[in-house]
């Protein structure tokens, strides 16, 4: 199938599919007319990649999982470690976002919502230059 059909069947834009191909996540071959032609199993592969993206996995993590999926029994422990590491990273980012939310709320709470006074938020941000 050509890239346009793969796009229609997976719901991803052609540019994204080209990117995934350039990154080595999906494969095609070229016809004599230089069209990209994808095998049927690339539809399932793209859906798998979409699932990986929903988990916010990196390209490198996706490459590992796709490779390891060819030997699921031999690679199960490595897969568990990868997901465990990714979860730790997500937990750390979550904490950073919680701290950011707290600081933004503190700034917003300092706002008098009045045109008659100096902006407390701008005053606060300018006094804490870093």
Secondary structure, 3 states (H helix, E strand, C coil): CEHHHHHHHHCCCHHHHHHHHHCCCCCCEECCCCCEECCCHHHHHHHHHHHHHHCCCCHHHHHHHHHHHHHCCCCHHHHHHHHHHHHHHHHHHHHHHHHHHHHHHHHHHCCCCCCCCCCHHHHHHHHCCC
